[in-house]
Amino acid sequence: MSIKEKDSLYIANTYARFPIELKSGKGSLVTDTDGKEYIDMATGIAVNTFGFCDSEWANAVTEQLNSLQHTSNLYYSEPCVKLAEMLCVRTGMKKVFFSNSGAEANECAIKVARKYAAEKKGADYNKIITLKNSFHGRTITTLAATGQDVFHKDFLPLTDGFVYCEANNCEELEKLVSDNKVAAIMFECVQGEGGVMPLSQEFVSEIFSLADKYDIITIADEVQIGNGRSGKLYGYMNFGVKPDIFSTAKGLAGGLPLGATVFGEKVENVLKAGDHGSTFGGNPVASAGAVNILSRIDDKLLDGVCKKSEYIINKLKNAKGVKSVSGMGLMLGIETEKDAGEVIAECRENGVLVIKAKNKVRLLPALNIPFELLEKAVNVIIDACK
């Protein structure tokens, strides 16, 4: 049987896969089993920060793999401590909890916010405000946090205690805060799975104003927009704010599973021994990969992200068949006159891999994609939109 046939037979039918089998890649180029080469503009959904098989990253991972591949958190090991130090020093935050994914990082953030509120204001202060059209994960609790009914309907009852606000609606947010005993406000600076929609500066400022007034924990979900993708190290930095907690994963370890929940001063000591844990969290190999990735997200790279973003937007915004372009940095959504699925298929046929978000074509290229490949990919996308 072929790989596709065995996949159908043995793997749960949870993915509507594209009809190609990828075999090997380097940088922003990837080849399928038929020998066809593609420019990758999706990076495994914002995971392969520096593209496929980046040599420096692979060397760092391999070196650690040949030293210690796993220890558990019953022992000290250098890679996760080094990574935690880098995260705290570069963000001004205080402590880190490591897990394996964005959903787990968000679960931890929710637990910390509720424990803080219970200890400070009472156990009935447990409501968490999230935004309609948000996406925070697929566990039962992070599904509850996700403000989209389409993800809820088959898995009820979900974890209680979440209320949803229309994004960028300051009046509704204020009412929800006054009407509920709120532990936290949780938000994505750019709603990724919700259609690559950025929040407004006014709304983000209102979140932090209300949080300060009512002693509410702020949680920035940086799973997709973080780790340089926005043009800043973390997306919230574009808004001149600093959350009490932020979560990150996806591109953090450049292709290995690693999540992090990063705590500010207000909540740095909320978790005590035994309050939370993860067998694989902070795994030495994943952490070594993340140390390499984070050490290379510098001002020069971030400036390049901003310039590439500006180029893509300027090329696409007035292109035939393009209704609008949204997003931030190298996390962009294209609203097309054609069905997005049709555009994606045409791009794939012509050697460019892009993906979908709601009704939009979503672009998530490697942060270091060479400009000549980016130009070529954008021209293919423009032609596919016509």
NUTOR-423967 format. One record per residue (C-alpha): residue number from 1; residue in one letter; x negated, y negated, z. Coordinates in Angstrom, 2 decimals. Example, Ala and Ser with C-alpha at 12.3 -4.5 7.8 and 13.67 -1.06 7.14 Angstrom:
# NUTOR-423967
R_1_A_-12.30_4.50_7.80
R_2_S_-13.67_1.06_7.14
//
This chain:
# NUTOR-423967
R_1_M_0.00_0.00_0.00
R_2_S_-1.04_-3.61_-0.53
R_3_I_-1.73_-6.00_2.33
R_4_K_1.60_-7.72_1.59
R_5_E_3.45_-4.41_1.80
R_6_K_1.71_-3.40_5.03
R_7_D_2.43_-6.85_6.46
R_8_S_6.13_-6.36_5.75
R_9_L_6.06_-2.90_7.30
R_10_Y_4.03_-3.55_10.46
R_11_I_4.24_-7.25_11.35
R_12_A_7.32_-8.90_12.88
R_13_N_9.28_-10.80_10.27
R_14_T_8.81_-14.22_11.86
R_15_Y_6.89_-15.93_9.05
R_16_A_7.99_-16.91_5.55
R_17_R_4.51_-16.53_4.13
R_18_F_3.37_-18.15_0.89
R_19_P_2.78_-15.55_-1.86
R_20_I_-1.03_-15.56_-1.71
R_21_E_-3.58_-13.60_0.32
R_22_L_-6.55_-15.72_1.39
R_23_K_-9.92_-13.99_1.45
R_24_S_-12.74_-16.47_2.12
R_25_G_-13.38_-20.16_2.55
R_26_K_-16.04_-22.78_3.05
R_27_G_-15.35_-26.35_4.05
R_28_S_-12.18_-27.57_2.35
R_29_L_-12.18_-24.84_-0.30
R_30_V_-10.58_-21.42_0.10
R_31_T_-10.31_-18.48_-2.29
R_32_D_-7.57_-15.87_-2.57
R_33_T_-7.95_-12.17_-3.39
R_34_D_-7.39_-12.90_-7.10
R_35_G_-10.41_-15.20_-7.09
R_36_K_-8.38_-18.41_-7.39
R_37_E_-9.83_-21.38_-5.50
R_38_Y_-7.74_-23.97_-3.64
R_39_I_-8.36_-27.30_-1.95
R_40_D_-7.00_-26.84_1.57
R_41_M_-4.92_-29.78_2.77
R_42_A_-3.34_-27.92_5.72
R_43_T_-6.27_-26.56_7.79
R_44_G_-4.27_-23.77_9.38
R_45_I_-1.75_-26.38_10.65
R_46_A_-4.35_-28.87_11.94
R_47_V_-6.65_-26.21_13.43
R_48_N_-9.75_-26.02_11.21
R_49_T_-11.05_-29.46_12.19
R_50_F_-14.13_-29.23_9.96
R_51_G_-12.67_-26.80_7.45
R_52_F_-13.48_-23.14_6.91
R_53_C_-16.61_-21.49_8.31
R_54_D_-18.40_-24.72_9.22
R_55_S_-22.04_-23.66_9.69
R_56_E_-22.81_-25.70_12.80
R_57_W_-19.61_-24.56_14.53
R_58_A_-20.16_-20.94_13.49
R_59_N_-23.71_-21.00_14.89
R_60_A_-22.51_-22.37_18.24
R_61_V_-19.78_-19.72_18.45
R_62_T_-22.12_-16.89_17.41
R_63_E_-24.77_-17.90_19.92
R_64_Q_-22.23_-17.78_22.73
R_65_L_-20.73_-14.54_21.39
R_66_N_-24.13_-12.91_21.75
R_67_S_-24.48_-14.15_25.33
R_68_L_-21.08_-13.81_27.10
R_69_Q_-17.82_-13.33_25.24
R_70_H_-15.58_-13.37_28.33
R_71_T_-15.95_-13.67_32.10
R_72_S_-12.46_-14.49_33.46
R_73_N_-11.94_-17.47_35.72
R_74_L_-13.10_-15.55_38.79
R_75_Y_-16.64_-16.67_37.92
R_76_Y_-18.35_-19.89_36.87
R_77_S_-19.55_-20.25_33.29
R_78_E_-21.18_-23.20_31.57
R_79_P_-19.21_-23.67_28.30
R_80_C_-15.83_-24.51_29.85
R_81_V_-17.42_-26.79_32.45
R_82_K_-19.36_-28.61_29.73
R_83_L_-16.18_-28.99_27.68
R_84_A_-14.17_-30.25_30.66
R_85_E_-16.88_-32.81_31.39
R_86_M_-16.83_-34.02_27.77
R_87_L_-13.03_-34.35_27.77
R_88_C_-13.01_-36.31_31.02
R_89_V_-15.94_-38.58_30.18
R_90_R_-14.57_-39.46_26.75
R_91_T_-11.01_-40.15_27.92
R_92_G_-11.47_-41.44_31.47
R_93_M_-9.33_-38.58_32.77
R_94_K_-10.27_-36.54_35.86
R_95_K_-9.67_-32.80_35.55
R_96_V_-8.82_-30.13_32.97
R_97_F_-6.91_-26.85_32.99
R_98_F_-7.71_-24.51_30.09
R_99_S_-5.26_-22.13_28.43
R_100_N_-4.89_-20.57_24.97
R_101_S_-2.37_-22.65_23.04
R_102_G_-0.42_-25.86_22.83
R_103_A_2.70_-24.29_24.30
R_104_E_0.73_-23.10_27.33
R_105_A_-0.92_-26.51_27.70
R_106_N_2.54_-28.10_27.70
R_107_E_3.88_-25.54_30.20
R_108_C_1.08_-26.52_32.56
R_109_A_1.84_-30.22_32.12
R_110_I_5.50_-29.60_32.95
R_111_K_4.60_-27.63_36.09
R_112_V_2.23_-30.33_37.31
R_113_A_4.75_-33.12_36.70
R_114_R_7.48_-31.28_38.61
R_115_K_5.18_-30.39_41.50
R_116_Y_4.02_-34.02_41.76
R_117_A_7.61_-35.31_41.76
R_118_A_8.78_-32.71_44.28
R_119_E_5.99_-33.60_46.68
R_120_K_6.34_-37.38_46.24
R_121_K_10.09_-37.88_45.79
R_122_G_11.83_-34.59_46.53
R_123_A_12.65_-31.36_44.71
R_124_D_15.73_-32.86_43.05
R_125_Y_13.46_-35.16_41.00
R_126_N_12.91_-32.51_38.35
R_127_K_14.36_-33.90_35.13
R_128_I_11.96_-34.35_32.22
R_129_I_12.85_-36.72_29.41
R_130_T_11.68_-35.61_25.97
R_131_L_12.57_-36.98_22.56
R_132_K_15.10_-35.81_20.02
R_133_N_13.31_-34.32_17.02
R_134_S_10.31_-33.38_19.18
R_135_F_8.48_-30.05_19.20
R_136_H_6.56_-28.80_22.24
R_137_G_6.25_-25.02_21.74
R_138_R_8.09_-21.71_21.52
R_139_T_8.08_-20.38_25.08
R_140_I_11.46_-20.58_26.80
R_141_T_10.47_-23.69_28.74
R_142_T_8.72_-25.52_25.89
R_143_L_11.68_-24.66_23.65
R_144_A_13.84_-26.38_26.24
R_145_A_11.50_-29.37_26.08
R_146_T_11.80_-29.41_22.29
R_147_G_14.55_-31.82_21.29
R_148_Q_15.88_-29.84_18.31
R_149_D_19.00_-27.65_18.60
R_150_V_17.88_-25.50_15.66
R_151_F_15.15_-24.00_17.86
R_152_H_17.52_-23.42_20.81
R_153_K_20.53_-21.64_19.42
R_154_D_19.39_-17.99_19.51
R_155_F_17.58_-18.07_22.85
R_156_L_20.04_-19.47_25.38
R_157_P_19.97_-19.97_28.28
R_158_L_16.82_-22.06_28.22
R_159_T_15.00_-23.52_31.21
R_160_D_17.13_-26.24_32.78
R_161_G_16.08_-29.78_33.54
R_162_F_15.43_-31.48_30.20
R_163_V_17.25_-34.51_28.78
R_164_Y_16.65_-35.94_25.32
R_165_C_16.23_-39.51_24.14
R_166_E_16.42_-40.83_20.60
R_167_A_12.89_-41.73_19.52
R_168_N_12.20_-45.48_19.48
R_169_N_15.46_-46.26_21.34
R_170_C_14.32_-48.30_24.34
R_171_E_17.85_-48.93_25.60
R_172_E_18.71_-45.22_25.70
R_173_L_15.43_-44.41_27.42
R_174_E_16.10_-46.94_30.17
R_175_K_19.60_-45.53_30.70
R_176_L_18.32_-41.95_30.96
R_177_V_15.74_-43.04_33.52
R_178_S_18.36_-44.84_35.61
R_179_D_20.95_-42.03_35.33
R_180_N_18.63_-39.10_36.18
R_181_K_16.15_-38.11_38.87
R_182_V_13.18_-38.04_36.53
R_183_A_9.86_-36.31_37.07
R_184_A_8.25_-37.09_33.70
R_185_I_8.59_-38.51_30.22
R_186_M_6.98_-36.29_27.57
R_187_F_6.30_-37.49_24.03
R_188_E_4.36_-36.94_20.81
R_189_C_2.85_-40.14_19.39
R_190_V_3.67_-38.69_15.99
R_191_Q_6.46_-36.13_15.85
R_192_G_4.80_-33.44_13.72
R_193_E_7.31_-30.61_13.24
R_194_G_10.03_-33.25_13.42
R_195_G_8.97_-34.78_10.10
R_196_V_5.65_-36.56_10.81
R_197_M_7.36_-39.57_12.38
R_198_P_5.27_-41.98_14.51
R_199_L_6.66_-43.72_17.57
R_200_S_6.79_-47.50_17.62
R_201_Q_4.46_-49.56_19.78
R_202_E_7.49_-51.11_21.49
R_203_F_8.86_-47.72_22.48
R_204_V_5.54_-46.35_23.75
R_205_S_5.07_-49.51_25.81
R_206_E_8.58_-49.07_27.24
R_207_I_7.77_-45.48_28.26
R_208_F_4.82_-46.67_30.30
R_209_S_6.63_-49.69_31.72
R_210_L_9.47_-47.51_33.04
R_211_A_7.04_-44.87_34.26
R_212_D_5.13_-47.46_36.25
R_213_K_8.32_-48.93_37.70
R_214_Y_9.82_-45.60_38.81
R_215_D_6.63_-43.57_39.50
R_216_I_7.33_-41.21_36.61
R_217_I_4.60_-39.02_35.15
R_218_T_3.74_-39.66_31.50
R_219_I_2.79_-36.65_29.34
R_220_A_1.33_-37.14_25.87
R_221_D_1.59_-34.03_23.70
R_222_E_-1.59_-34.26_21.62
R_223_V_-1.48_-30.71_20.29
R_224_Q_-1.31_-31.68_16.60
R_225_I_-2.30_-35.37_16.49
R_226_G_-5.23_-35.07_18.90
R_227_N_-8.93_-34.33_18.45
R_228_G_-9.59_-37.10_15.94
R_229_R_-6.72_-36.53_13.54
R_230_S_-5.07_-39.90_14.24
R_231_G_-8.24_-41.91_13.61
R_232_K_-8.85_-42.16_17.37
R_233_L_-10.05_-39.31_19.57
R_234_Y_-6.48_-38.89_20.88
R_235_G_-3.30_-40.30_19.40
R_236_Y_-2.17_-42.25_22.47
R_237_M_-5.33_-44.38_22.14
R_238_N_-3.78_-46.06_19.10
R_239_F_-1.12_-47.55_21.40
R_240_G_-3.36_-48.97_24.13
R_241_V_-1.96_-46.68_26.84
R_242_K_-3.34_-43.94_29.07
R_243_P_-1.03_-41.07_30.10
R_244_D_-1.11_-39.30_33.44
R_245_I_-1.41_-36.00_31.54
R_246_F_-2.16_-35.06_27.98
R_247_S_-2.07_-31.66_26.34
R_248_T_-4.18_-30.55_23.41
R_249_A_-4.93_-27.39_21.42
R_250_K_-4.95_-26.64_17.64
R_251_G_-8.07_-28.46_16.38
R_252_L_-9.83_-28.54_19.75
R_253_A_-11.86_-25.36_19.16
R_254_G_-11.98_-25.62_15.37
R_255_G_-10.31_-22.27_14.63
R_256_L_-10.35_-20.41_17.95
R_257_P_-7.40_-20.27_20.39
R_258_L_-7.87_-22.84_23.14
R_259_G_-5.47_-25.17_24.92
R_260_A_-6.26_-27.88_27.46
R_261_T_-4.12_-29.85_29.89
R_262_V_-5.99_-32.96_30.95
R_263_F_-5.07_-34.76_34.18
R_264_G_-5.46_-38.39_35.17
R_265_E_-6.12_-39.72_38.65
R_266_K_-2.50_-39.62_39.81
R_267_V_-2.17_-35.86_39.31
R_268_E_-5.77_-34.59_39.40
R_269_N_-5.29_-32.71_42.66
R_270_V_-1.69_-31.53_42.29
R_271_L_-2.64_-27.94_41.43
R_272_K_-4.13_-25.87_44.24
R_273_A_-5.70_-22.40_44.17
R_274_G_-3.10_-19.91_42.95
R_275_D_-0.67_-22.52_41.58
R_276_H_-1.53_-21.71_37.98
R_277_G_-3.87_-19.50_36.00
R_278_S_-4.87_-18.01_32.66
R_279_T_-6.91_-14.89_31.98
R_280_F_-8.36_-16.18_28.72
R_281_G_-8.19_-19.94_29.45
R_282_G_-11.61_-21.55_29.06
R_283_N_-12.99_-18.46_27.34
R_284_P_-16.75_-19.04_26.81
R_285_V_-16.68_-18.43_23.04
R_286_A_-13.68_-20.70_22.40
R_287_S_-15.15_-23.32_24.73
R_288_A_-18.51_-23.23_22.94
R_289_G_-16.69_-23.82_19.67
R_290_A_-14.80_-26.75_21.20
R_291_V_-17.97_-28.30_22.64
R_292_N_-19.41_-28.31_19.13
R_293_I_-16.24_-29.79_17.61
R_294_L_-15.80_-32.50_20.23
R_295_S_-19.48_-33.51_20.12
R_296_R_-19.10_-34.27_16.41
R_297_I_-15.91_-36.35_16.58
R_298_D_-17.78_-39.65_16.73
R_299_D_-17.10_-43.22_15.57
R_300_K_-18.47_-42.53_12.10
R_301_L_-16.17_-39.55_11.59
R_302_L_-13.15_-41.42_12.98
R_303_D_-13.86_-44.38_10.68
R_304_G_-13.88_-41.90_7.80
R_305_V_-10.52_-40.49_8.92
R_306_C_-9.03_-43.99_8.83
R_307_K_-10.46_-44.75_5.38
R_308_K_-9.25_-41.43_3.95
R_309_S_-5.82_-42.03_5.46
R_310_E_-5.63_-45.48_3.90
R_311_Y_-6.65_-44.05_0.54
R_312_I_-3.98_-41.31_0.63
R_313_I_-1.23_-43.71_1.70
R_314_N_-2.12_-46.33_-0.91
R_315_K_-2.23_-43.74_-3.69
R_316_L_1.04_-42.08_-2.71
R_317_K_3.31_-44.85_-1.48
R_318_N_4.09_-46.22_-4.96
R_319_A_3.71_-42.95_-6.86
R_320_K_6.57_-41.70_-9.02
R_321_G_8.83_-39.30_-7.13
R_322_V_7.61_-40.41_-3.69
R_323_K_10.26_-42.00_-1.47
R_324_S_8.07_-42.71_1.57
R_325_V_4.87_-41.79_3.39
R_326_S_4.81_-41.52_7.18
R_327_G_2.40_-40.50_9.89
R_328_M_-0.99_-41.55_11.14
R_329_G_-4.59_-40.83_10.21
R_330_L_-4.88_-37.45_8.47
R_331_M_-1.47_-36.27_9.67
R_332_L_0.85_-37.50_6.96
R_333_G_4.32_-36.65_5.67
R_334_I_5.52_-37.31_2.12
R_335_E_9.25_-37.71_1.50
R_336_T_9.79_-36.67_-2.11
R_337_E_12.65_-37.01_-4.56
R_338_K_12.18_-33.37_-5.50
R_339_D_12.74_-30.64_-2.94
R_340_A_9.59_-30.43_-0.81
R_341_G_9.39_-26.67_-1.36
R_342_E_9.23_-27.22_-5.10
R_343_V_6.40_-29.74_-4.70
R_344_I_4.48_-27.38_-2.41
R_345_A_4.82_-24.52_-4.92
R_346_E_3.63_-26.72_-7.79
R_347_C_0.65_-27.92_-5.75
R_348_R_-0.25_-24.32_-4.93
R_349_E_0.01_-23.33_-8.59
R_350_N_-2.44_-26.13_-9.40
R_351_G_-4.95_-25.27_-6.68
R_352_V_-3.92_-27.37_-3.65
R_353_L_-2.50_-25.99_-0.40
R_354_V_-0.02_-28.21_1.44
R_355_I_2.75_-27.34_3.91
R_356_K_6.15_-28.59_5.03
R_357_A_7.62_-30.54_7.94
R_358_K_11.41_-30.81_7.84
R_359_N_12.16_-32.14_4.33
R_360_K_8.65_-33.50_3.77
R_361_V_5.37_-32.36_2.31
R_362_R_2.85_-32.39_5.16
R_363_L_-0.85_-33.16_4.78
R_364_L_-3.38_-32.07_7.42
R_365_P_-6.78_-31.96_5.68
R_366_A_-10.10_-31.32_7.40
R_367_L_-11.38_-34.49_9.04
R_368_N_-14.60_-34.25_7.02
R_369_I_-13.04_-33.34_3.66
R_370_P_-15.36_-34.67_0.92
R_371_F_-13.89_-37.68_-0.85
R_372_E_-14.15_-36.10_-4.29
R_373_L_-12.04_-33.13_-3.16
R_374_L_-9.55_-35.45_-1.46
R_375_E_-9.16_-37.49_-4.65
R_376_K_-8.63_-34.36_-6.70
R_377_A_-6.05_-33.00_-4.26
R_378_V_-4.13_-36.29_-4.09
R_379_N_-3.93_-36.43_-7.90
R_380_V_-2.49_-32.89_-7.94
R_381_I_0.07_-33.89_-5.29
R_382_I_1.04_-37.01_-7.25
R_383_D_1.59_-34.96_-10.40
R_384_A_3.66_-32.43_-8.47
R_385_C_5.94_-35.19_-7.14
R_386_K_6.85_-36.52_-10.60
//
